[in-house]
Amino acid sequence: MTRKLCVFSFSYAPNKKAMLDYLEKIFPREVEMFLFTTKEYAKDFEKCDYKKIKVLENKSNRLTSFFYLRKFCKENSIDRIINIGTLPYEAFPMIFSSIFTKTETLVFHLGNPIECLKVGNIKNRIYAIFEAFFDFTLSLFPKKILLCTKELTNDSKKILFFSKNKIFYLAPTIPTSFFKPLNKQKTRKKLGFKTKDKIIIFAGRVHYLKGSDFLIDAIKNNPDKKFIVIGKIIDKKFLKEKFENIIHIESLSHEELVKYYNISDLCLFPSRLEGLALVPREAMSCSTPAIVLDNKSFESIEKTIKVPAVSKEINRAIDSFFNLSKKQINLISKDSRDFIIKEYDDLVWKDLYVDYILN
């Protein structure tokens, strides 16, 4: 069993923090955990105040980081090293840092390069070809390849047939005791919203791949509803629009995010491409139903309202939802949370995380 585990990351993000929080909670006390990250983001991770994880600041740049990582792993007899971010950026330093040493490499892929080849503009697709090529090459080296969706796992086993025995599905987990239902009306009052408000929430980067064009159209066609948009705006078309029914918040703590999920009637997440797809899962865990696109990224997330990637269909689904009776909406809300608890609760996956990463 692994006694010394090093987690490697080139950047900080809420989903990475969530992953580290989870690993610290479930791994046995005897496992020493280190986080090797860049100088730019070390302070962000240090603020998390981990009890077991030791944050190590990589003083080098990204191009030379593998020299320092390799030295650290050898000097500290690290058993295994694993990434918690996007490939191939983090996989290369890990693999070259551990090759011909006793340190084993585990690759955790949080993206979906296969689906990325099918969507987006020319720039997105060229990048996807680059990523898929290197993913193919990198698959030869790791001890295990851990993938975040069933669909990506099955496709990868077919494409990387020579490595299929080391490819495993490891789902993103949701702490359902944290993302939980609150009293909607009391929470709305605290945040300055009215009982009668019809609220739709979107969380994530406002970007074409996240369905920013569908979001713009939904906001325009539903002037009687309030849209809470949480995330950095990247789509310039969105910035040109003038909306009167939108509240934009660039970032929120997880504690505040739970409140905003709870005051919302519906989560709209029309993303064209997802790996983890945490947003609809978190919203559903708070008993807030979610509308997603009917594509492979959301195939395994049942109990969502799936619609084609067509604005008219998305708006029709929104109308249909708000025309449901209170009893029908309550049933959808309950089914949403029950499904997340059954399929993605962090306790459900605890043993597999321990087994795949440490054994």
Secondary structure, DSSP 8 states (H G I E B T S, - for coil): --SEEEEEESS--HHHHHHHHHHHHHS-TT-EEEEEEEHHHHHHHHTT--SSEEEEEE-S-TTTHHHHHHHHHHHTT--EEEE-S-TTTTHHHHHHHHTTSS-EEEEEE-S-HHHHTTSS-HHHHHHHHHHHHHHHHHTTS-SEEEES-HHHHHHHHHHTGGGGGGEEE----B-TTTS----HHHHHHHHT--TT--EEEEES-BSGGGTHHHHHHHHHH-TTSEEEEES-B--HHHHH---SSEEEES---HHHHHHHHHH-SEEEE--S--SS-HHHHHHHHTT--EEEESSGGGTT-TTSEEE-S-HHHHHHHHHHHHTS-HHHHHHHHHHHHHHHHHHHBHHHHHHHHHHHHH-
